[in-house]
Amino acid sequence: MWLLWRELLLSRKGGSSMQFFDPHKITLTKYLFYTGKGGVGKTSVACATAVNLADSGKRVLLVSTDPASNLQDVFNTPLSGRAIPIAEVHNLDVANLDPIQAAAEYRESVIAPYRGKLPESVLANMEEQLSGSCTVEIAAFNEFSNFITNKDLAQKYDHILFDTAPTGHTLRMLQLPSAWSNFISESTHGASCLGQLSGLESKKEMYKMAVETLADGIQTTLILVTRPEAAPLREIERASHELAELGVRNQSMVINGVLADYDDSISESLYDKQQKALVNIPKSLEEIQAYMIPLRAYNITGIENVRSLLTKDSYVISDETIKAKSIPQLKDVMDDLYHSGKKVIFTMGKGGVGKTTLAAAIALGLSEKGEKVHLTTTDPAAHLKFVLDENSGITMSHIDEHAELARYQEEVLSKARETMSEEDIAYIEEDLRSPCTQEIAVFRAFAEVVERAENEIVVIDTAPTGHTLLLLDSTLSYHKEVQRTQGNIPDSVKKLLPRLRNAETEVIIVTLPEATPVYEALRLEEDLKRANISAKWWIVNSSLYHTKTTNALLAAKASNEIPWINRIAGHTNGNFALIAWSADDMKGDKLREL
């Protein structure tokens, strides 16, 4: 065993050492940001760091910026946007940054000074304007900036840790202080076209300080969390580069879930796959200080498992058995989609559960049944070309946020130039530089993609849950706006919500047989129900139980999957499919094996 660990610890190119991740042996800054691809264990690593530091006597605040946060599951404690003490961990307070609640508070802070002074009809109009997704983004960014600039919090806590949303959303979050600071500084008209900025002008100094704190390596460290796998390593390479360009250059890397031993074909396949990824680690990441955490046999839920993650393993075998008499496969799901005539098919779920792979497999399966299929992704971090060949007979697209922003800006300005004065056009140009504009542009591109269902089946791979919930929130907000104004809004936008709610749309919920992805999937399903959007099938992906592994560590993990598989089988009345873990990269022809 020791020899294997020694190989892992020396496995980086050039023989540079990789230490175990131990917060007590590392010089930590005041602010620590944990980011990385969905499903790599950001929350687990951030929680374990927080608990271990608090146990050693440090005062610690842990904040989640993920709209789909699961800190309440980890600590089994109801949380809010305010710091809540954790009863079982002295010195630790935890907060969930809730963007919807933050938006409500922000809206009230803008409107409250005018209550009793302006007519109710005017206040109602202000409230309507402050109900869109732009306000949600501004409010979330406002709360986030407060946590990293508040002097009282800085004095009270030794460390403030941020458990962030998956990479794409987090990049947006960390870029916003700079984007808004620049926008407010350059604004000459003093207001936005949408009116949401009215509460921000007085906080320019806070945003300036937020930008400075993020870029200060004495105060802030970015911790890039990854699995020893190719895709998550590629994603943190991109995040590392983009955040370095913003000045966030004090970076460390934690490689989570490293397997050190093998004794059957499954564990050997996993070991080889991890070693291959580590040997071929992206060159730019070789310069970053790296740490590792071994793969654990238990789910990282409950205080004791969180506390143990950085220090020890334990093999607890579940004695529960599978209750379902038969377990459907992915082909059963595809047959049902085909025979029921679905035209808009989403894959949704937590980051890292395999949504992109399964969306590609479903698109390929329906194409081989003779259907015309378009496959697209709303995930800023996803790349369909990595999973499906462009010659597969399926058309593919990717909503490029920057390209859509440029297209939308030009479209608006072209219309403005037809009728408006130079002064009015300057006003419009200024508003189009607002960070809100990107949200509008992406939403309209999403509506255009869904409209393709007029002529073909559209399979949509979505971003991790939090990002998707905000996109659905935009859909509901814009639908209200359409009903209210009946203004110059494209048909694709007008038809979007009715199409998502009718029988031609199906959401496939994708999860792993583990606590956190299942809890997140259950919350996602509730949100979909509230939006009247159908979700019949669940797919349980990457099951070790389905591999029949005999390796002690993996077999313990596999046995702990069974209660979750049984729960999903009961919850869905049998409408679920189970897919075995595989060492192969699921792309191209391999997708046909699922």
C-alpha positions as CSV (number, residue, x, y, z in Angstrom):
1,M,0.0,0.0,0.0
2,W,2.8,2.5,1.0
3,L,4.5,2.0,-2.4
4,L,1.3,2.8,-4.2
5,W,0.7,6.0,-2.2
6,R,4.4,6.9,-2.8
7,E,3.8,6.6,-6.6
8,L,0.7,8.8,-6.3
9,L,2.5,11.4,-4.2
10,L,5.3,11.6,-6.8
11,S,3.1,11.1,-9.8
12,R,3.3,14.7,-11.2
13,K,5.5,15.3,-14.2
14,G,9.1,16.2,-13.2
15,G,8.7,14.3,-9.9
16,S,7.4,17.2,-7.9
17,S,5.7,16.0,-4.8
18,M,1.9,16.1,-4.1
19,Q,1.0,16.3,-0.5
20,F,-2.1,15.1,1.3
21,F,-4.5,18.0,1.8
22,D,-4.2,18.9,5.5
23,P,-5.4,22.5,6.4
24,H,-3.2,22.4,9.6
25,K,0.0,22.1,7.6
26,I,-0.8,24.8,5.0
27,T,-0.7,28.5,5.3
28,L,-4.3,29.6,4.6
29,T,-5.5,33.0,3.7
30,K,-8.5,34.7,5.2
31,Y,-10.7,34.1,2.1
32,L,-10.8,30.7,0.4
33,F,-12.8,30.0,-2.7
34,Y,-13.5,26.4,-3.7
35,T,-14.4,25.9,-7.4
36,G,-14.3,23.2,-10.1
37,K,-16.6,21.0,-12.3
38,G,-19.8,19.8,-10.8
39,G,-19.6,16.5,-8.8
40,V,-15.9,16.7,-8.0
41,G,-16.5,17.2,-4.3
42,K,-16.2,21.0,-3.8
43,T,-18.8,21.0,-1.1
44,S,-17.3,18.0,0.7
45,V,-13.8,19.5,0.6
46,A,-14.9,22.9,1.7
47,C,-17.0,21.5,4.6
48,A,-14.2,19.2,5.7
49,T,-11.7,22.2,5.7
50,A,-14.2,24.3,7.7
51,V,-14.9,21.6,10.3
52,N,-11.2,20.7,10.8
53,L,-10.3,24.4,11.2
54,A,-13.1,25.0,13.6
55,D,-12.2,21.9,15.6
56,S,-8.7,23.3,16.0
57,G,-10.1,26.5,17.6
58,K,-10.3,28.8,14.5
59,R,-13.5,30.9,14.0
60,V,-14.8,29.9,10.6
61,L,-17.7,31.1,8.4
62,L,-18.7,28.8,5.5
63,V,-20.8,30.4,2.7
64,S,-22.4,28.7,-0.2
65,T,-22.9,30.8,-3.4
66,D,-24.5,27.9,-5.3
67,P,-28.2,28.4,-6.1
68,A,-28.6,24.6,-5.7
69,S,-26.6,24.5,-2.4
70,N,-26.7,21.3,-0.3
71,L,-25.0,22.5,2.8
72,Q,-28.3,22.0,4.7
73,D,-28.1,18.3,3.8
74,V,-24.4,18.0,4.9
75,F,-25.0,19.6,8.3
76,N,-28.7,18.5,8.6
77,T,-29.5,22.1,9.6
78,P,-32.0,24.6,8.1
79,L,-29.9,27.5,6.6
80,S,-30.5,31.0,5.3
81,G,-28.5,33.9,3.9
82,R,-27.4,34.8,7.5
83,A,-24.7,33.0,9.4
84,I,-26.2,30.1,11.4
85,P,-24.1,28.3,14.1
86,I,-23.7,24.6,13.7
87,A,-24.6,22.9,17.0
88,E,-22.2,19.9,16.6
89,V,-19.2,22.1,15.5
90,H,-18.1,24.8,17.9
91,N,-16.7,27.9,16.2
92,L,-18.4,27.1,12.8
93,D,-21.1,29.3,11.3
94,V,-22.7,28.5,7.9
95,A,-24.8,30.6,5.4
96,N,-26.5,29.7,2.1
97,L,-26.5,32.6,-0.3
98,D,-30.1,32.3,-1.6
99,P,-30.3,34.4,-4.8
100,I,-34.2,34.4,-4.8
101,Q,-34.4,35.6,-1.2
102,A,-31.6,38.1,-1.8
103,A,-33.5,39.4,-4.8
104,A,-36.6,39.9,-2.7
105,E,-34.6,41.8,-0.1
106,Y,-32.9,43.9,-2.7
107,R,-36.2,44.7,-4.3
108,E,-37.7,45.8,-1.0
109,S,-34.6,48.0,-0.3
110,V,-35.1,49.9,-3.5
111,I,-38.9,50.3,-3.2
112,A,-39.3,50.9,0.6
113,P,-38.1,54.5,0.6
114,Y,-41.0,55.3,-1.8
115,R,-43.8,53.6,0.0
116,G,-46.5,56.2,1.1
117,K,-44.9,58.8,-1.2
118,L,-45.8,57.4,-4.6
119,P,-49.1,56.0,-5.9
120,E,-49.6,52.2,-5.5
121,S,-49.7,51.9,-9.3
122,V,-46.2,53.3,-9.6
123,L,-44.9,51.1,-6.8
124,A,-46.4,48.1,-8.6
125,N,-44.7,49.0,-11.8
126,M,-41.4,49.4,-10.0
127,E,-41.9,45.9,-8.4
128,E,-42.6,44.4,-11.8
129,Q,-39.4,45.9,-13.3
130,L,-37.4,44.5,-10.4
131,S,-38.8,40.9,-10.7
132,G,-36.6,39.6,-13.6
133,S,-33.5,37.4,-13.6
134,C,-31.3,40.5,-13.9
135,T,-32.4,41.5,-10.4
136,V,-31.6,38.0,-9.1
137,E,-28.1,38.3,-10.4
138,I,-27.5,41.8,-9.1
139,A,-28.8,40.8,-5.6
140,A,-26.7,37.6,-5.5
141,F,-23.6,39.6,-6.5
142,N,-24.5,42.2,-3.9
143,E,-24.7,39.7,-1.1
144,F,-21.5,38.0,-2.2
145,S,-19.6,41.3,-2.3
146,N,-20.8,42.0,1.2
147,F,-19.3,38.8,2.5
148,I,-15.8,39.6,1.2
149,T,-15.8,43.2,2.2
150,N,-17.6,43.4,5.5
151,K,-15.0,44.5,8.1
152,D,-17.0,43.1,11.1
153,L,-17.1,39.6,9.5
154,A,-13.4,39.9,8.7
155,Q,-12.7,40.7,12.3
156,K,-15.0,38.0,13.7
157,Y,-13.7,35.1,11.7
158,D,-10.2,33.7,11.1
159,H,-11.3,32.2,7.8
160,I,-14.3,32.7,5.5
161,L,-14.7,29.9,3.0
162,F,-16.9,30.1,-0.1
163,D,-18.4,26.8,-1.5
164,T,-19.2,27.9,-5.0
165,A,-21.5,26.7,-7.8
166,P,-19.9,24.6,-10.7
167,T,-17.3,26.4,-12.7
168,G,-19.3,28.3,-15.4
169,H,-21.6,29.9,-12.8
170,T,-18.7,30.7,-10.5
171,L,-16.6,32.4,-13.2
172,R,-19.6,34.6,-13.8
173,M,-20.0,35.3,-10.1
174,L,-16.3,36.2,-9.6
175,Q,-16.2,38.3,-12.8
176,L,-19.3,40.4,-11.7
177,P,-17.6,42.7,-9.2
178,S,-15.2,43.9,-11.9
179,A,-17.9,44.0,-14.6
180,W,-20.3,46.0,-12.4
181,S,-17.6,48.3,-11.1
182,N,-16.6,49.2,-14.6
183,F,-20.1,49.6,-15.8
184,I,-21.0,52.0,-13.0
185,S,-17.8,53.9,-13.4
186,E,-18.3,54.4,-17.1
187,S,-22.1,55.2,-16.8
188,T,-22.8,58.8,-17.8
189,H,-26.6,58.6,-17.8
190,G,-26.9,57.5,-14.2
191,A,-29.4,54.7,-14.8
192,S,-30.0,51.4,-16.6
193,C,-32.6,50.8,-19.2
194,L,-34.2,48.2,-16.9
195,G,-34.0,50.3,-13.7
196,Q,-32.4,47.6,-11.6
197,L,-29.2,49.7,-10.9
198,S,-31.0,52.2,-8.8
199,G,-29.9,50.4,-5.6
200,L,-26.3,50.0,-6.7
201,E,-24.8,53.4,-7.2
202,S,-24.2,54.0,-3.5
203,K,-22.1,50.8,-3.3
204,K,-19.4,51.6,-5.7
205,E,-16.7,51.5,-3.0
206,M,-17.8,48.1,-1.8
207,Y,-17.5,46.7,-5.4
208,K,-14.0,48.3,-5.8
209,M,-12.9,46.7,-2.5
210,A,-14.4,43.3,-3.6
211,V,-12.2,43.4,-6.8
212,E,-9.1,44.3,-4.8
213,T,-9.7,41.6,-2.2
214,L,-10.2,38.9,-4.9
215,A,-6.9,39.9,-6.5
216,D,-4.9,40.2,-3.2
217,G,-2.9,36.9,-2.8
218,I,-2.3,37.8,0.9
219,Q,-6.0,37.7,1.6
220,T,-7.5,35.3,-1.0
221,T,-6.8,31.8,-2.3
222,L,-8.6,30.1,-5.1
223,I,-8.7,26.3,-4.5
224,L,-9.4,24.4,-7.7
225,V,-11.0,21.1,-6.8
226,T,-10.9,18.2,-9.3
227,R,-11.2,14.5,-9.6
228,P,-8.2,12.6,-11.1
229,E,-10.1,12.6,-14.5
230,A,-9.5,14.3,-17.8
231,A,-12.7,16.4,-18.1
232,P,-12.6,18.0,-14.6
233,L,-8.9,18.7,-15.1
234,R,-9.6,20.5,-18.4
235,E,-12.3,22.5,-16.7
236,I,-10.2,23.8,-13.8
237,E,-7.4,24.6,-16.4
238,R,-9.9,27.0,-18.0
239,A,-11.1,28.4,-14.7
240,S,-7.5,28.9,-13.6
241,H,-6.7,30.8,-16.7
242,E,-9.8,33.0,-16.7
243,L,-9.5,33.9,-13.1
244,A,-5.8,34.6,-13.4
245,E,-6.7,37.2,-16.1
246,L,-9.0,38.8,-13.5
247,G,-6.0,39.1,-11.1
248,V,-6.9,36.0,-8.9
249,R,-3.5,34.4,-9.2
250,N,-3.0,32.8,-5.7
251,Q,-4.2,29.3,-6.7
252,S,-4.0,25.8,-5.2
253,M,-5.3,22.5,-6.5
254,V,-6.9,19.6,-4.6
255,I,-7.3,16.3,-6.4
256,N,-10.1,14.5,-4.6
257,G,-11.0,10.8,-4.6
258,V,-7.7,9.2,-5.6
259,L,-7.6,5.4,-5.5
260,A,-4.4,3.9,-4.2
261,D,-5.0,0.2,-4.4
262,Y,-6.6,-2.4,-6.7
263,D,-7.4,-6.1,-6.6
264,D,-10.1,-6.8,-9.2
265,S,-10.7,-5.7,-12.8
266,I,-13.0,-2.8,-11.8
267,S,-10.7,-1.3,-9.3
268,E,-7.7,-1.8,-11.7
269,S,-9.6,0.0,-14.5
270,L,-10.4,2.9,-12.2
271,Y,-6.8,3.1,-10.9
272,D,-5.4,3.0,-14.5
273,K,-7.9,5.7,-15.6
274,Q,-6.9,8.0,-12.8
275,Q,-3.2,7.5,-13.3
276,K,-3.5,8.3,-17.0
277,A,-5.3,11.5,-16.2
278,L,-2.7,12.5,-13.6
279,V,0.2,11.7,-16.0
280,N,-1.4,13.8,-18.7
281,I,-2.4,16.7,-16.4
282,P,-2.6,20.0,-18.4
283,K,0.7,21.8,-18.6
284,S,-0.5,25.1,-17.0
285,L,-1.7,23.2,-13.9
286,E,1.8,21.7,-13.3
287,E,2.9,25.1,-11.9
288,I,0.1,25.1,-9.2
289,Q,0.7,23.7,-5.8
290,A,-1.3,20.4,-5.7
291,Y,-2.7,18.4,-2.8
292,M,-4.6,15.1,-2.8
293,I,-7.5,13.4,-0.9
294,P,-7.9,9.6,-1.1
295,L,-11.1,8.0,-2.3
296,R,-13.4,7.2,0.6
297,A,-15.8,4.3,1.0
298,Y,-18.6,6.3,2.6
299,N,-20.9,9.2,1.5
300,I,-19.7,12.5,2.8
301,T,-22.9,13.4,4.7
302,G,-23.2,13.9,8.5
303,I,-20.7,15.7,10.6
304,E,-18.6,12.6,11.5
305,N,-18.0,11.7,7.8
306,V,-17.2,15.3,6.9
307,R,-14.8,15.4,9.8
308,S,-13.1,12.2,8.7
309,L,-12.8,13.0,4.9
310,L,-9.3,14.5,5.3
311,T,-8.0,12.0,7.9
312,K,-9.4,8.4,7.7
313,D,-11.5,5.8,5.9
314,S,-14.0,3.3,7.2
315,Y,-15.7,0.4,5.3
316,V,-19.4,0.3,6.4
317,I,-21.4,-2.3,4.4
318,S,-25.1,-1.8,3.9
319,D,-27.2,-5.0,4.4
320,E,-30.1,-3.7,2.3
321,T,-30.9,-5.5,-1.0
322,I,-32.4,-4.3,-4.2
323,K,-36.3,-4.4,-4.1
324,A,-37.2,-3.9,-7.7
325,K,-38.0,-7.1,-9.6
326,S,-36.6,-5.7,-12.8
327,I,-34.4,-2.7,-13.5
328,P,-35.0,-0.8,-16.8
329,Q,-32.2,0.2,-19.1
330,L,-31.5,3.4,-21.1
331,K,-33.0,1.8,-24.2
332,D,-36.4,1.5,-22.3
333,V,-36.3,5.2,-21.7
334,M,-35.5,5.9,-25.4
335,D,-38.3,3.6,-26.5
336,D,-40.8,5.5,-24.3
337,L,-39.6,8.9,-25.6
338,Y,-39.9,7.7,-29.2
339,H,-43.4,6.1,-28.9
340,S,-44.8,9.0,-26.9
341,G,-43.7,11.5,-29.6
342,K,-41.5,13.8,-27.4
343,K,-40.1,16.8,-29.3
344,V,-38.2,18.7,-26.6
345,I,-36.0,16.5,-24.2
346,F,-33.9,17.9,-21.4
347,T,-31.3,16.2,-19.3
348,M,-31.1,17.9,-15.9
349,G,-29.3,17.3,-12.6
350,K,-26.4,18.0,-10.4
351,G,-23.0,18.8,-12.0
352,G,-20.9,15.7,-12.8
353,V,-23.7,13.2,-13.0
354,G,-23.3,12.6,-16.8
355,K,-26.0,14.8,-18.3
356,T,-24.0,15.6,-21.4
357,T,-23.1,12.0,-22.1
358,L,-26.7,10.8,-21.7
359,A,-28.1,13.7,-23.8
360,A,-25.8,12.6,-26.6
361,A,-26.7,8.9,-26.1
362,I,-30.5,9.8,-26.3
363,A,-30.0,12.0,-29.4
364,L,-28.0,9.2,-31.1
365,G,-30.6,6.5,-30.1
366,L,-33.5,8.6,-31.5
367,S,-31.6,9.4,-34.7
368,E,-31.0,5.7,-35.3
369,K,-34.8,5.2,-35.0
370,G,-35.1,7.5,-38.1
371,E,-35.8,10.8,-36.3
372,K,-34.3,14.1,-37.3
373,V,-32.5,15.3,-34.1
374,H,-30.7,18.5,-32.9
375,L,-28.5,18.2,-29.8
376,T,-27.6,21.4,-27.9
377,T,-26.2,22.4,-24.6
378,T,-26.9,25.4,-22.3
379,D,-23.8,24.6,-20.2
380,P,-21.1,27.2,-20.6
381,A,-18.5,24.6,-19.7
382,A,-19.8,21.7,-21.8
383,H,-18.4,20.7,-25.2
384,L,-20.5,18.3,-27.3
385,K,-17.7,17.7,-29.8
386,F,-15.9,15.7,-27.0
387,V,-18.7,13.1,-26.9
388,L,-20.3,13.0,-30.4
389,D,-18.7,13.1,-33.8
390,E,-19.9,15.9,-36.1
391,N,-20.5,13.2,-38.8
392,S,-23.0,11.3,-36.6
393,G,-26.0,12.6,-38.6
394,I,-27.1,14.8,-35.7
395,T,-26.9,18.6,-35.9
396,M,-25.3,20.2,-32.8
397,S,-25.0,23.7,-31.3
398,H,-23.7,25.4,-28.2
399,I,-25.1,28.6,-26.7
400,D,-21.9,30.7,-26.7
401,E,-22.6,33.5,-24.2
402,H,-20.2,36.0,-25.7
403,A,-21.3,35.4,-29.3
404,E,-25.0,35.7,-28.3
405,L,-24.3,38.9,-26.4
406,A,-22.6,40.5,-29.5
407,R,-25.5,39.3,-31.7
408,Y,-28.2,40.7,-29.4
409,Q,-26.4,44.0,-29.0
410,E,-26.1,44.5,-32.7
411,E,-29.7,43.5,-33.3
412,V,-30.9,46.1,-30.8
413,L,-28.6,48.9,-32.1
414,S,-29.6,48.2,-35.7
415,K,-33.3,48.8,-34.8
416,A,-32.4,51.9,-32.7
417,R,-30.4,53.5,-35.5
418,E,-33.5,53.4,-37.7
419,T,-35.5,55.9,-35.6
420,M,-33.4,57.3,-32.7
421,S,-31.2,60.4,-32.3
422,E,-27.5,60.1,-31.6
423,E,-28.1,61.0,-28.0
424,D,-30.7,58.2,-27.5
425,I,-28.5,55.7,-29.3
426,A,-25.6,56.6,-26.9
427,Y,-28.0,55.8,-24.0
428,I,-29.0,52.4,-25.5
429,E,-25.3,51.6,-26.1
430,E,-24.5,52.3,-22.5
431,D,-27.3,50.0,-21.3
432,L,-26.2,47.2,-23.6
433,R,-22.8,47.2,-21.8
434,S,-24.7,46.2,-18.6
435,P,-23.8,42.7,-17.4
436,C,-27.6,42.1,-17.3
437,T,-27.7,42.2,-21.1
438,Q,-25.8,38.9,-21.4
439,E,-28.6,37.1,-19.4
440,I,-31.2,38.4,-21.8
441,A,-29.1,37.4,-24.9
442,V,-28.6,33.9,-23.5
443,F,-32.3,33.5,-22.7
444,R,-33.4,34.5,-26.2
445,A,-30.9,32.1,-27.7
446,F,-32.3,29.3,-25.5
447,A,-35.8,30.2,-26.8
448,E,-34.6,30.0,-30.4
449,V,-33.1,26.5,-29.8
450,V,-36.3,25.2,-28.3
451,E,-38.3,26.6,-31.3
452,R,-36.4,24.2,-33.5
453,A,-38.9,21.5,-32.2
454,E,-41.3,22.8,-34.8
455,N,-39.4,20.6,-37.3
456,E,-37.2,18.2,-35.4
457,I,-36.5,16.6,-32.0
458,V,-34.4,18.9,-29.8
459,V,-32.3,17.3,-27.1
460,I,-31.0,19.8,-24.6
461,D,-28.1,19.1,-22.2
462,T,-28.4,21.7,-19.4
463,A,-25.9,23.3,-17.1
464,P,-25.8,22.0,-13.4
465,T,-29.0,22.5,-11.5
466,G,-28.5,26.0,-10.0
467,H,-27.7,27.6,-13.4
468,T,-30.7,25.7,-15.0
469,L,-33.0,26.9,-12.2
470,L,-32.1,30.5,-13.0
471,L,-32.7,29.9,-16.7
472,L,-36.2,28.5,-15.8
473,D,-36.8,31.5,-13.5
474,S,-35.9,33.7,-16.5
475,T,-38.5,31.8,-18.6
476,L,-41.2,32.4,-16.0
477,S,-40.2,36.1,-15.6
478,Y,-40.2,36.7,-19.4
479,H,-43.5,34.9,-19.8
480,K,-45.1,37.4,-17.3
481,E,-43.5,40.2,-19.2
482,V,-44.9,38.9,-22.4
483,Q,-48.4,38.8,-20.9
484,R,-48.0,42.3,-19.4
485,T,-46.6,44.2,-22.4
486,Q,-47.5,42.3,-25.6
487,G,-44.6,44.3,-26.9
488,N,-41.8,43.6,-29.5
489,I,-41.0,40.1,-28.3
490,P,-40.0,37.3,-30.7
491,D,-42.4,34.4,-31.3
492,S,-39.8,32.0,-29.9
493,V,-40.0,33.7,-26.5
494,K,-43.8,34.0,-26.5
495,K,-44.1,30.2,-27.2
496,L,-41.4,29.0,-24.9
497,L,-43.2,28.4,-21.6
498,P,-46.4,27.0,-23.2
499,R,-44.1,24.6,-25.2
500,L,-42.2,23.5,-22.1
501,R,-45.5,22.8,-20.3
502,N,-47.2,20.7,-23.0
503,A,-47.0,17.0,-23.5
504,E,-44.3,17.2,-26.2
505,T,-41.6,18.2,-23.6
506,E,-39.9,15.7,-21.2
507,V,-37.3,16.3,-18.6
508,I,-34.9,13.4,-17.8
509,I,-33.5,13.7,-14.3
510,V,-30.0,12.4,-14.1
511,T,-28.4,11.4,-10.8
512,L,-25.8,9.3,-9.1
513,P,-26.8,6.7,-6.4
514,E,-25.6,9.0,-3.6
515,A,-27.1,11.3,-1.1
516,T,-26.2,14.7,-2.4
517,P,-27.2,14.2,-6.1
518,V,-30.4,12.5,-5.1
519,Y,-31.4,15.3,-2.7
520,E,-30.6,17.9,-5.4
521,A,-32.6,16.0,-8.0
522,L,-35.6,15.8,-5.6
523,R,-35.5,19.6,-5.2
524,L,-35.1,20.1,-8.9
525,E,-38.2,17.9,-9.5
526,E,-40.2,20.1,-7.1
527,D,-39.2,23.2,-8.9
528,L,-40.2,21.6,-12.2
529,K,-43.6,20.7,-10.8
530,R,-44.1,24.3,-9.6
531,A,-43.4,25.4,-13.2
532,N,-45.8,22.7,-14.5
533,I,-43.0,21.0,-16.5
534,S,-43.2,17.2,-16.7
535,A,-40.4,14.9,-15.5
536,K,-41.3,11.2,-15.8
537,W,-37.9,9.4,-16.0
538,W,-34.9,9.3,-13.7
539,I,-31.6,7.8,-14.8
540,V,-29.2,6.6,-12.1
541,N,-25.7,6.8,-13.7
542,S,-22.3,5.4,-12.9
543,S,-23.5,2.7,-10.5
544,L,-20.7,0.6,-8.9
545,Y,-23.4,-1.8,-7.7
546,H,-24.1,-2.6,-11.3
547,T,-20.4,-3.6,-11.9
548,K,-20.4,-6.4,-9.2
549,T,-16.9,-5.2,-8.0
550,T,-15.2,-7.3,-5.3
551,N,-12.7,-4.7,-4.2
552,A,-13.3,-4.0,-0.5
553,L,-13.5,-0.2,-0.8
554,L,-15.6,-0.1,-4.0
555,A,-17.8,-2.9,-2.8
556,A,-18.5,-0.9,0.4
557,K,-19.4,2.1,-1.8
558,A,-21.6,-0.1,-4.0
559,S,-23.5,-1.5,-1.0
560,N,-24.2,2.0,0.1
561,E,-25.8,2.8,-3.3
562,I,-28.6,0.2,-2.7
563,P,-30.7,2.3,-0.3
564,W,-30.7,5.2,-2.9
565,I,-31.5,3.0,-5.8
566,N,-34.5,1.6,-3.8
567,R,-35.6,5.1,-2.9
568,I,-35.5,6.2,-6.5
569,A,-37.3,3.1,-7.7
570,G,-40.1,3.7,-5.2
571,H,-40.3,7.5,-5.9
572,T,-40.6,7.0,-9.6
573,N,-42.9,4.0,-9.6
574,G,-40.3,2.1,-11.5
575,N,-39.7,4.8,-14.1
576,F,-35.9,4.8,-13.7
577,A,-32.9,3.3,-15.5
578,L,-29.6,2.1,-14.0
579,I,-26.3,2.5,-15.8
580,A,-23.1,0.8,-14.6
581,W,-19.9,2.7,-14.0
582,S,-17.4,2.3,-16.8
583,A,-13.7,3.0,-17.2
584,D,-14.3,3.9,-20.9
585,D,-14.7,7.4,-22.1
586,M,-18.4,7.4,-23.1
587,K,-18.3,9.0,-26.5
588,G,-18.8,8.2,-30.2
589,D,-19.7,4.5,-30.8
590,K,-19.4,3.8,-27.0
591,L,-22.6,5.7,-26.5
592,R,-24.5,2.9,-28.2
593,E,-23.4,0.5,-25.4
594,L,-25.3,2.5,-22.7
